[in-house]
Amino acid sequence: MTELPALSGKVALVTGASRGIGYGVAEALIARGDRVCITGRNEEALKEAVERLGADRVIGVAGKAHDEAHQAETVERTMAAFGRVDFLVNNAGTNPVFGPIADVDLDVARKVFETNVLSALGFAQRTWHAWQKDNGGAIVNVASVAGLSASPFIGVYGVSKAAMINLTAQLAHEFAPGVRVNAIAPAVVKTRFAQALYEGREEEAAAAYPLKRLGVPSDIGGAAAFLTSEQSDWVTGQTLVVDGGIFLNAGVA
């Protein structure tokens, strides 16, 4: 068994982290010594993730990201368990609809915005008031390259991620100087969430990227670790594109 690093004294809350990008972020923060609270909708999957990550340094709180009661419980339990919440990584997201935005069901669009945007704002408000306002810290919002340009077939998702990028700038302005707020905009990362974008055609999809591969969760975990570290102390209000170079091709394949 790999020996864990000494505790850093810092605590992070990572939403949507029972698998995929959120899990990769949690792994990266634990690897440097942070203690972490992770969230997810599926209680059993969350328990398994806590065990894999290390129950001595990780707690899990199951619930829906857009549920305000869940947001409150998560922050309260993080404070009760660890006494602080230095970093927030808003990763929870959904994309239940594919197709032209002209035909999208508005109730579905509302669900996307509730999960992808309003949940991020809710968690940011709560961590701000619980700890960060008086003690400082950092927030990272996981956006998407879909929020930076038109994205055929995932238009509602892209619009929600564009809103998250603007939310990042707004929070960075309001929470300065004590709390830095940045976003990460990944291209396609190999997760169950993004599977429909590459399943059965991964080699073809990867060929469009200058680095000739799709992303993996640890790519985003490394970026989140940087944006919550002292090495990024003079960085706020920015969106870090982590895309394997796909934007060099002037679009997303």
C-alpha positions as CSV (number, residue, x, y, z in Angstrom):
1,M,0.0,0.0,0.0
2,T,1.3,3.4,-1.0
3,E,2.1,5.6,2.1
4,L,0.0,8.7,2.2
5,P,1.8,12.1,2.4
6,A,1.8,14.1,5.6
7,L,-1.4,16.1,6.1
8,S,-1.3,19.6,4.5
9,G,-3.7,21.1,7.0
10,K,-6.0,22.1,4.1
11,V,-9.5,20.8,3.4
12,A,-11.3,20.5,0.1
13,L,-14.9,19.9,-0.9
14,V,-15.3,18.3,-4.3
15,T,-18.8,17.8,-5.8
16,G,-19.7,15.0,-8.2
17,A,-16.7,13.0,-7.1
18,S,-17.8,9.4,-6.8
19,R,-16.2,8.7,-10.2
20,G,-14.8,10.5,-13.3
21,I,-13.3,14.0,-13.2
22,G,-14.4,14.7,-9.6
23,Y,-12.7,11.5,-8.4
24,G,-9.5,12.4,-10.3
25,V,-9.6,15.8,-8.6
26,A,-10.1,14.2,-5.2
27,E,-7.2,11.8,-5.8
28,A,-4.8,14.7,-6.7
29,L,-5.7,16.7,-3.6
30,I,-5.3,13.7,-1.3
31,A,-2.0,13.0,-3.0
32,R,-0.6,16.3,-1.7
33,G,-2.0,15.8,1.8
34,D,-5.4,17.5,1.8
35,R,-8.4,16.0,3.5
36,V,-11.5,15.9,1.3
37,C,-15.3,15.8,1.4
38,I,-16.8,14.3,-1.8
39,T,-20.4,14.3,-3.0
40,G,-22.4,12.2,-5.4
41,R,-26.0,11.2,-6.1
42,N,-25.4,7.4,-5.6
43,E,-24.8,6.6,-2.0
44,E,-23.3,3.2,-2.6
45,A,-20.9,4.5,-5.3
46,L,-19.9,7.3,-3.0
47,K,-19.1,4.9,-0.1
48,E,-16.9,2.8,-2.5
49,A,-15.1,6.0,-3.6
50,V,-14.5,7.0,0.0
51,E,-13.0,3.5,0.8
52,R,-10.7,3.7,-2.3
53,L,-9.5,7.2,-1.5
54,G,-9.0,6.5,2.2
55,A,-11.7,6.8,4.8
56,D,-9.2,8.3,7.3
57,R,-8.9,11.4,5.1
58,V,-12.2,11.4,3.1
59,I,-15.9,11.7,3.9
60,G,-18.8,11.4,1.5
61,V,-22.2,13.1,1.6
62,A,-24.7,11.7,-0.8
63,G,-27.3,14.0,-2.5
64,K,-28.3,16.0,-5.5
65,A,-26.0,18.9,-6.2
66,H,-28.9,21.4,-6.9
67,D,-30.7,20.5,-3.6
68,E,-30.1,23.3,-1.2
69,A,-30.6,21.1,1.8
70,H,-27.8,18.8,0.4
71,Q,-25.5,21.8,-0.1
72,A,-26.1,22.9,3.5
73,E,-25.6,19.5,4.9
74,T,-22.4,18.9,2.9
75,V,-20.8,22.1,4.1
76,E,-21.9,21.5,7.7
77,R,-20.6,18.0,7.8
78,T,-17.3,19.1,6.2
79,M,-16.9,21.8,8.9
80,A,-17.9,19.3,11.7
81,A,-15.4,16.6,10.4
82,F,-12.4,18.8,9.5
83,G,-13.1,22.2,11.0
84,R,-12.5,24.2,7.8
85,V,-13.1,24.2,4.1
86,D,-10.3,25.9,2.2
87,F,-11.0,24.7,-1.3
88,L,-14.2,24.1,-3.3
89,V,-14.2,22.3,-6.6
90,N,-17.6,22.5,-8.3
91,N,-17.6,19.5,-10.6
92,A,-21.1,18.1,-10.4
93,G,-22.8,18.4,-13.8
94,T,-25.4,16.9,-16.0
95,N,-26.1,16.6,-19.7
96,P,-29.4,14.7,-20.3
97,V,-30.1,16.0,-23.7
98,F,-28.4,15.8,-27.1
99,G,-29.7,17.5,-30.2
100,P,-30.5,21.0,-31.7
101,I,-31.1,23.6,-29.1
102,A,-34.1,24.8,-31.1
103,D,-36.0,21.7,-30.1
104,V,-34.9,21.3,-26.5
105,D,-37.5,20.9,-23.8
106,L,-37.3,23.9,-21.5
107,D,-37.9,21.8,-18.4
108,V,-34.8,19.8,-19.3
109,A,-32.9,23.0,-19.9
110,R,-33.9,24.2,-16.4
111,K,-32.6,21.0,-14.9
112,V,-29.2,21.4,-16.7
113,F,-28.9,25.0,-15.4
114,E,-29.9,24.0,-11.9
115,T,-27.3,21.3,-11.7
116,N,-24.5,22.9,-13.7
117,V,-24.8,26.6,-12.6
118,L,-27.0,27.1,-9.6
119,S,-25.5,24.3,-7.6
120,A,-22.0,25.8,-8.2
121,L,-23.3,29.2,-6.9
122,G,-25.0,27.6,-4.0
123,F,-21.9,25.7,-2.8
124,A,-19.8,28.8,-3.4
125,Q,-22.1,30.9,-1.2
126,R,-22.1,28.3,1.6
127,T,-18.3,27.7,1.7
128,W,-17.8,31.5,1.6
129,H,-19.9,32.1,4.6
130,A,-18.8,29.0,6.5
131,W,-15.0,29.6,6.2
132,Q,-13.5,31.3,3.2
133,K,-14.9,34.8,3.9
134,D,-12.8,35.1,7.0
135,N,-10.0,32.7,6.3
136,G,-9.3,32.7,2.5
137,G,-9.1,29.8,0.1
138,A,-9.8,29.0,-3.5
139,I,-12.7,27.8,-5.7
140,V,-12.4,25.9,-9.0
141,N,-15.4,25.5,-11.3
142,V,-15.2,22.7,-13.8
143,A,-16.6,24.2,-17.0
144,S,-16.0,22.9,-20.5
145,V,-14.6,23.9,-23.9
146,A,-18.3,23.6,-24.9
147,G,-18.8,26.9,-23.0
148,L,-16.3,28.7,-25.2
149,S,-17.8,28.2,-28.6
150,A,-20.8,26.7,-30.4
151,S,-21.1,23.0,-29.6
152,P,-23.4,21.1,-32.0
153,F,-25.7,18.5,-30.3
154,I,-24.8,19.7,-26.8
155,G,-25.9,23.3,-27.0
156,V,-27.8,23.5,-23.7
157,Y,-24.8,22.0,-21.9
158,G,-22.5,24.5,-23.6
159,V,-24.6,27.4,-22.7
160,S,-24.7,26.3,-19.1
161,K,-20.9,26.0,-19.1
162,A,-20.6,29.5,-20.6
163,A,-22.7,30.7,-17.7
164,M,-20.3,28.9,-15.3
165,I,-17.4,30.7,-16.8
166,N,-19.0,34.0,-16.3
167,L,-20.0,33.0,-12.8
168,T,-16.3,32.3,-12.2
169,A,-15.4,35.9,-13.1
170,Q,-18.2,37.3,-11.0
171,L,-17.2,35.4,-7.9
172,A,-13.5,36.1,-8.5
173,H,-14.3,39.8,-8.5
174,E,-16.6,39.7,-5.4
175,F,-14.5,37.2,-3.3
176,A,-11.1,38.9,-3.8
177,P,-8.7,39.4,-2.3
178,G,-9.1,36.5,0.1
179,V,-10.5,33.9,-2.2
180,R,-9.3,33.1,-5.7
181,V,-11.9,31.7,-8.1
182,N,-10.9,30.1,-11.4
183,A,-12.4,27.6,-13.9
184,I,-11.1,24.7,-15.9
185,A,-12.4,24.0,-19.4
186,P,-11.7,20.5,-20.4
187,A,-12.3,19.0,-23.8
188,V,-13.4,15.3,-24.0
189,V,-12.2,13.4,-21.0
190,K,-12.6,9.6,-20.9
191,T,-15.4,9.2,-18.3
192,R,-18.8,7.6,-18.2
193,F,-20.3,11.1,-18.4
194,A,-18.6,11.8,-21.8
195,Q,-18.8,8.3,-23.2
196,A,-21.4,9.1,-25.8
197,L,-18.9,11.5,-27.4
198,Y,-16.2,8.8,-28.1
199,E,-17.7,5.4,-27.5
200,G,-16.9,3.1,-30.5
201,R,-14.7,5.7,-32.1
202,E,-12.1,6.7,-29.6
203,E,-9.2,6.3,-32.0
204,E,-10.9,8.5,-34.5
205,A,-11.9,11.1,-31.9
206,A,-8.3,11.2,-30.5
207,A,-6.8,11.7,-33.9
208,A,-8.3,15.2,-34.1
209,Y,-6.3,16.3,-31.1
210,P,-2.8,17.5,-31.6
211,L,-1.7,15.5,-28.6
212,K,-3.4,12.4,-30.1
213,R,-5.3,11.3,-27.1
214,L,-8.4,12.1,-25.2
215,G,-8.1,13.5,-21.6
216,V,-8.2,11.4,-18.5
217,P,-9.4,12.5,-15.0
218,S,-5.9,12.9,-13.7
219,D,-5.3,15.6,-16.3
220,I,-8.0,17.7,-14.7
221,G,-7.0,16.7,-11.2
222,G,-3.5,18.1,-11.9
223,A,-5.0,21.4,-13.1
224,A,-7.3,21.6,-10.0
225,A,-4.4,20.9,-7.7
226,F,-2.4,23.8,-9.4
227,L,-5.3,26.3,-9.1
228,T,-5.7,25.5,-5.4
229,S,-2.0,25.7,-4.7
230,E,0.4,28.5,-3.7
231,Q,1.9,28.3,-7.2
232,S,-1.3,30.0,-8.5
233,D,-1.5,32.7,-5.8
234,W,-1.7,35.5,-8.4
235,V,-4.3,33.8,-10.7
236,T,-8.0,34.6,-10.3
237,G,-11.0,35.0,-12.6
238,Q,-9.3,32.8,-15.3
239,T,-10.5,29.8,-17.3
240,L,-7.7,27.3,-17.8
241,V,-8.3,25.4,-21.1
242,V,-7.2,21.7,-20.7
243,D,-7.9,20.3,-24.2
244,G,-5.1,18.4,-25.6
245,G,-4.7,21.2,-28.1
246,I,-8.0,20.7,-29.8
247,F,-8.7,24.5,-30.0
248,L,-5.6,24.8,-32.2
249,N,-7.9,23.2,-34.8
250,A,-10.4,26.1,-34.3
251,G,-13.1,23.9,-32.9
252,V,-14.1,20.9,-31.0
253,A,-14.2,17.6,-32.9
